[in-house]
Amino acid sequence: MKKIQSLHFLRGIMTIIVLLAHLNSLYDLSLFNGIFIQGWSGVDFFFILSGFLLVYGYNGNVTVSHYLKKRIIRIVPAYWIYTLAVVLMTFFVNNLVSWIAIDFKGILKSLLFIPTNVAVNEMPIIPTAWTLPYEVFFYLIFLVLIIRGKRAFKNVLLLWFALIIGYDMIDKIEIGIVQNVYVSFLFSTLFIEFMMGVVIAVIARKNVIKEKYGIFCISIGVPLVLISWIGNNIGNPFVTDLHRWISFGIPYALIILGLVIRRERQAFKFSEKFDVLGNSSYSIYLTHYISILVFNRAIKAIDLSRFLGDAGVYVGFLVVGIASVAVGIGAYYLVERPISKQLSRLMMPKVTNA
């Protein structure tokens, strides 16, 4: 599958937006009036993009073995290495991880992509990896398409969608359903965003929408993202009470659809200069939270306000952000890319699309 350059570029930008959200909340919650905190919505973009890429790149000839190997190489090695690196860091940096116990159970839970109860601030050792169980589970659902074909895959998604909506609508307390983290995970409305990506991929592959309507989709999606962003920032209940798959998922889906419809002919011509962000996005995503915590401590210890006055807090914000991006890019070139290439040569000598 040929890389859609505009989406590759946007993936890198959305990774930086997620980083800014965590930087704004961890460094100084009130800085910039917390405008970057809504960058958490970048996760919704990634879920939609994952569903799209899986189906858009599927050629019908891939085997289960090849598919699983490719997914494992893409997700697991770098994540395991970064997770174990954080475990080692906890011996040298006091109170670095407070959201999960660094013991055998906690480490195993993180490494095996077992869902955590994010609602009560229980997260994996790498906090941003709370999204990976969703990715991995949808990868497993995608096996239905490979094993049983398009009709079975479509039926599974329709049934799953109906169950998710039904589970979300029922009053669980009234009928005595005990909330369980694994049941809540299975019927999470976040999976609807993966399904949105699947729908976009089907539309793109069938070419049922003319290219000229791409800009129309984007021109609707961008303002809707801004409305949801600002509404969440000021706490407007009309926006905050909506499911995130509605408030952010639908707008991001429209943007992705618009970019896909417009094809490479209309892609951002300058975006290739920023390939490093798209290439490094996974490593930046996984490493930035811990990097922010570590660099934030260093900057606070230096106390830039002694030298720069009121500007110190802004300079510190910039330094911590740039340093965290640099760590992610370095991790990609030193860890993720060489390991992925080596494993690909060992496990997949013949390359086919998946």
C-alpha positions as CSV (number, residue, x, y, z in Angstrom):
1,M,0.0,0.0,0.0
2,K,1.4,3.4,-1.0
3,K,1.8,5.7,2.0
4,I,-0.8,8.5,2.0
5,Q,1.6,11.3,2.7
6,S,-0.9,13.8,4.2
7,L,-2.2,11.2,6.7
8,H,1.4,10.3,7.6
9,F,2.1,13.9,8.2
10,L,-1.1,14.4,10.2
11,R,-0.2,11.4,12.4
12,G,3.0,13.1,13.4
13,I,1.3,16.4,14.2
14,M,-1.4,14.6,16.3
15,T,1.3,12.9,18.3
16,I,2.8,16.3,19.1
17,I,-0.7,17.5,20.1
18,V,-1.1,14.6,22.5
19,L,2.3,15.5,23.9
20,L,1.3,19.1,24.4
21,A,-1.8,17.9,26.3
22,H,0.3,16.0,28.8
23,L,2.9,18.8,28.9
24,N,0.2,21.4,29.7
25,S,-1.3,19.2,32.4
26,L,1.9,18.0,34.0
27,Y,4.1,21.1,33.7
28,D,1.5,23.8,34.6
29,L,-2.2,23.1,34.4
30,S,-3.1,26.8,34.2
31,L,-0.5,27.8,31.6
32,F,-2.2,29.1,28.3
33,N,-5.5,28.6,30.2
34,G,-5.0,24.9,29.7
35,I,-5.8,25.2,26.0
36,F,-3.5,22.3,25.0
37,I,-5.1,19.8,27.4
38,Q,-7.8,18.9,24.9
39,G,-5.0,17.4,22.9
40,W,-6.0,14.1,24.5
41,S,-8.5,13.9,21.6
42,G,-5.5,12.9,19.4
43,V,-6.2,9.4,20.7
44,D,-9.6,9.5,18.9
45,F,-7.8,10.4,15.7
46,F,-5.3,7.4,16.1
47,F,-8.1,4.9,16.7
48,I,-9.9,6.0,13.5
49,L,-6.7,6.0,11.6
50,S,-5.9,2.5,12.8
51,G,-9.2,1.1,11.6
52,F,-8.7,2.8,8.3
53,L,-5.2,1.6,7.7
54,L,-6.0,-2.0,8.5
55,V,-8.8,-2.3,6.0
56,Y,-7.4,0.1,3.3
57,G,-4.1,-1.8,3.2
58,Y,-5.7,-5.3,3.1
59,N,-5.2,-7.1,-0.2
60,G,-7.0,-10.3,0.4
61,N,-3.9,-12.5,0.0
62,V,-2.3,-12.0,3.4
63,T,-2.0,-15.1,5.7
64,V,-2.9,-15.1,9.4
65,S,0.8,-15.8,10.2
66,H,2.1,-12.9,8.2
67,Y,-0.5,-10.5,9.6
68,L,0.2,-11.5,13.2
69,K,3.9,-11.2,12.7
70,K,3.6,-7.8,11.2
71,R,1.4,-6.5,14.0
72,I,3.7,-8.0,16.7
73,I,6.8,-6.4,15.1
74,R,5.0,-3.1,14.8
75,I,3.7,-2.9,18.4
76,V,5.4,-5.2,20.8
77,P,9.2,-5.0,20.8
78,A,9.6,-1.2,21.2
79,Y,6.8,-1.1,23.8
80,W,8.3,-3.9,25.9
81,I,11.7,-2.2,25.8
82,Y,10.4,1.2,26.7
83,T,8.3,-0.3,29.5
84,L,11.2,-2.2,31.0
85,A,13.4,0.9,30.7
86,V,10.8,2.8,32.8
87,V,10.9,0.0,35.4
88,L,14.7,0.3,35.6
89,M,14.3,4.1,35.9
90,T,12.1,3.7,39.0
91,F,15.1,2.4,40.9
92,F,16.9,5.8,40.3
93,V,14.1,8.3,40.1
94,N,11.9,8.5,43.3
95,N,8.1,8.3,42.9
96,L,8.4,8.2,39.1
97,V,5.4,5.8,38.7
98,S,2.5,6.3,41.0
99,W,-0.4,5.0,38.9
100,I,0.4,1.3,39.1
101,A,2.4,-1.0,41.4
102,I,5.8,-1.8,40.0
103,D,5.7,-5.5,40.9
104,F,5.4,-8.7,39.0
105,K,1.6,-8.3,38.6
106,G,1.9,-4.7,37.5
107,I,4.7,-5.4,35.0
108,L,2.9,-8.4,33.6
109,K,-0.3,-6.5,33.3
110,S,1.5,-3.8,31.3
111,L,3.5,-6.0,29.0
112,L,0.5,-8.3,28.1
113,F,-1.8,-5.4,27.1
114,I,-4.3,-6.1,29.9
115,P,-6.9,-3.3,30.1
116,T,-6.6,-1.0,33.1
117,N,-9.3,1.1,34.8
118,V,-8.4,4.5,33.4
119,A,-11.5,5.9,35.0
120,V,-9.9,5.6,38.5
121,N,-6.4,6.7,37.1
122,E,-5.1,3.1,37.0
123,M,-2.8,3.0,33.9
124,P,0.0,0.8,32.6
125,I,3.6,1.6,33.5
126,I,3.7,3.8,30.4
127,P,0.5,5.7,30.9
128,T,-0.2,6.5,27.3
129,A,-0.2,2.8,26.6
130,W,-3.7,2.5,28.0
131,T,-4.7,2.7,24.4
132,L,-2.8,-0.3,23.2
133,P,-5.2,-2.9,24.6
134,Y,-7.8,-1.3,22.3
135,E,-5.5,-1.5,19.3
136,V,-4.5,-5.1,20.0
137,F,-8.1,-6.2,20.5
138,F,-9.2,-4.7,17.3
139,Y,-6.2,-6.3,15.5
140,L,-7.6,-9.6,16.7
141,I,-11.1,-8.8,15.5
142,F,-9.5,-8.0,12.1
143,L,-8.6,-11.7,11.9
144,V,-12.2,-12.4,11.1
145,L,-11.7,-10.6,7.8
146,I,-8.7,-12.7,7.0
147,I,-10.1,-16.0,8.1
148,R,-13.8,-15.7,7.3
149,G,-14.0,-13.0,4.7
150,K,-15.7,-9.6,4.2
151,R,-19.3,-10.7,5.0
152,A,-18.4,-12.3,8.3
153,F,-16.2,-9.3,9.2
154,K,-19.1,-6.9,8.4
155,N,-21.6,-9.0,10.5
156,V,-19.2,-9.1,13.5
157,L,-18.8,-5.3,13.4
158,L,-22.5,-4.6,13.0
159,L,-23.3,-6.9,15.9
160,W,-20.5,-5.5,18.1
161,F,-21.7,-1.9,17.3
162,A,-25.2,-2.8,18.3
163,L,-24.0,-4.4,21.6
164,I,-21.8,-1.3,22.4
165,I,-24.7,1.1,21.8
166,G,-27.1,-1.2,23.8
167,Y,-24.7,-1.5,26.7
168,D,-24.1,2.2,26.7
169,M,-27.8,3.0,26.8
170,I,-28.9,0.7,29.6
171,D,-29.1,1.9,33.2
172,K,-26.6,-0.5,34.7
173,I,-27.3,0.5,38.3
174,E,-31.0,0.1,37.9
175,I,-30.9,-3.4,36.5
176,G,-28.1,-4.4,38.9
177,I,-25.1,-4.8,36.5
178,V,-21.9,-4.7,38.4
179,Q,-19.3,-2.6,36.5
180,N,-16.4,-4.6,35.5
181,V,-13.3,-3.2,33.8
182,Y,-13.1,-6.0,31.2
183,V,-16.8,-5.8,30.3
184,S,-16.6,-2.0,30.1
185,F,-13.5,-2.4,27.9
186,L,-15.2,-4.9,25.5
187,F,-18.2,-2.6,25.1
188,S,-16.4,0.7,25.1
189,T,-17.7,3.3,22.7
190,L,-14.1,3.9,21.7
191,F,-14.2,0.9,19.5
192,I,-16.8,2.8,17.4
193,E,-13.9,5.0,16.2
194,F,-12.1,2.0,14.8
195,M,-15.3,1.1,13.0
196,M,-15.4,4.7,11.6
197,G,-12.0,4.0,10.1
198,V,-13.2,0.8,8.5
199,V,-16.1,2.7,6.9
200,I,-13.7,5.3,5.5
201,A,-11.5,2.6,4.1
202,V,-14.4,0.9,2.3
203,I,-15.5,4.3,0.9
204,A,-12.0,5.0,-0.3
205,R,-11.5,1.6,-1.9
206,K,-14.8,1.8,-3.8
207,N,-14.2,5.4,-4.9
208,V,-17.9,6.2,-4.3
209,I,-17.2,9.9,-3.4
210,K,-15.7,12.3,-5.9
211,E,-12.4,14.0,-5.1
212,K,-13.9,17.4,-5.2
213,Y,-15.9,16.6,-2.1
214,G,-12.8,16.0,-0.1
215,I,-12.3,19.7,0.8
216,F,-16.0,19.8,1.8
217,C,-15.5,17.0,4.4
218,I,-12.3,18.8,5.7
219,S,-14.1,22.2,5.9
220,I,-16.8,20.6,8.1
221,G,-14.4,18.5,10.2
222,V,-12.0,21.2,11.1
223,P,-14.6,23.7,12.6
224,L,-16.2,20.8,14.5
225,V,-12.9,19.9,16.0
226,L,-12.4,23.5,17.1
227,I,-15.9,23.7,18.6
228,S,-15.4,20.5,20.6
229,W,-11.9,21.6,21.6
230,I,-13.1,25.0,22.9
231,G,-16.3,23.5,24.4
232,N,-14.2,21.1,26.4
233,N,-11.8,23.8,27.5
234,I,-14.5,26.0,28.9
235,G,-16.5,23.1,30.3
236,N,-19.6,23.7,28.1
237,P,-21.9,20.8,29.1
238,F,-23.4,20.6,25.6
239,V,-20.0,19.4,24.5
240,T,-18.6,17.7,27.6
241,D,-21.7,15.5,28.0
242,L,-21.2,14.0,24.5
243,H,-19.3,10.8,23.9
244,R,-15.8,11.5,22.6
245,W,-16.6,9.4,19.5
246,I,-19.2,12.0,18.7
247,S,-17.5,15.2,19.8
248,F,-14.1,14.4,18.4
249,G,-14.4,11.1,16.5
250,I,-16.9,12.3,13.9
251,P,-14.9,15.5,13.1
252,Y,-11.6,13.6,12.8
253,A,-13.3,11.0,10.7
254,L,-14.5,13.7,8.3
255,I,-10.9,15.1,8.1
256,I,-9.4,11.7,7.4
257,L,-12.1,11.0,4.8
258,G,-11.5,14.3,3.1
259,L,-7.7,13.8,2.9
260,V,-8.2,10.2,1.6
261,I,-10.7,11.4,-1.0
262,R,-8.4,14.1,-2.3
263,R,-5.6,11.6,-2.8
264,E,-1.9,12.4,-3.1
265,R,-2.5,14.9,-5.8
266,Q,-3.9,17.3,-3.2
267,A,-1.6,16.2,-0.3
268,F,0.5,18.7,1.7
269,K,3.4,19.1,-0.6
270,F,5.6,20.3,2.3
271,S,4.7,17.4,4.5
272,E,7.6,15.1,3.4
273,K,10.0,17.4,5.2
274,F,8.3,16.4,8.4
275,D,8.5,12.6,7.8
276,V,10.6,12.2,10.9
277,L,7.5,13.1,13.0
278,G,5.3,10.5,11.2
279,N,8.0,7.9,11.3
280,S,8.8,8.5,15.0
281,S,5.1,9.0,16.1
282,Y,4.8,5.6,17.9
283,S,8.1,6.1,19.9
284,I,7.2,9.7,20.7
285,Y,3.8,8.7,21.8
286,L,5.1,6.0,24.2
287,T,8.1,7.9,25.6
288,H,6.9,11.4,26.0
289,Y,4.9,11.1,29.3
290,I,7.8,9.8,31.3
291,S,10.2,12.2,29.5
292,I,8.0,15.1,30.6
293,L,8.0,13.9,34.2
294,V,11.8,13.6,34.3
295,F,12.6,16.8,32.4
296,N,10.0,18.7,34.4
297,R,11.7,17.8,37.6
298,A,15.0,19.0,36.2
299,I,13.6,22.3,35.0
300,K,11.8,22.9,38.4
301,A,15.1,22.2,40.2
302,I,16.9,24.8,38.1
303,D,14.1,27.3,38.7
304,L,14.4,29.4,35.5
305,S,12.4,32.2,37.0
306,R,15.4,33.2,39.0
307,F,17.2,34.1,35.7
308,L,14.3,34.8,33.3
309,G,11.6,36.2,35.6
310,D,8.0,35.6,34.4
311,A,9.3,34.3,31.0
312,G,11.0,31.3,32.8
313,V,7.8,29.3,33.0
314,Y,7.3,29.6,29.2
315,V,10.9,28.8,28.4
316,G,10.7,25.8,30.7
317,F,7.6,24.6,28.9
318,L,9.4,24.9,25.6
319,V,12.5,23.2,26.8
320,V,10.6,20.2,28.3
321,G,8.5,19.8,25.2
322,I,11.4,19.9,22.7
323,A,13.5,17.6,24.9
324,S,10.6,15.1,25.1
325,V,10.1,15.1,21.3
326,A,13.9,14.6,20.9
327,V,13.8,11.6,23.2
328,G,11.0,10.0,21.2
329,I,12.8,10.6,17.9
330,G,16.1,9.2,19.3
331,A,14.2,6.2,20.6
332,Y,12.8,5.6,17.2
333,Y,16.2,5.7,15.5
334,L,18.1,3.8,18.2
335,V,15.5,1.3,19.3
336,E,12.3,1.0,17.3
337,R,13.6,1.1,13.7
338,P,16.6,-1.1,14.0
339,I,14.8,-3.8,16.0
340,S,11.8,-3.7,13.6
341,K,14.0,-4.1,10.6
342,Q,16.0,-6.9,12.1
343,L,12.8,-8.8,13.2
344,S,11.3,-8.2,9.8
345,R,14.3,-9.8,8.1
346,L,14.1,-12.8,10.5
347,M,10.4,-13.3,10.7
348,M,9.1,-12.1,7.3
349,P,11.7,-12.6,4.5
350,K,8.9,-12.3,1.9
351,V,7.1,-9.0,2.1
352,T,3.4,-8.7,1.2
353,N,0.9,-6.1,2.1
354,A,-1.2,-6.5,5.2
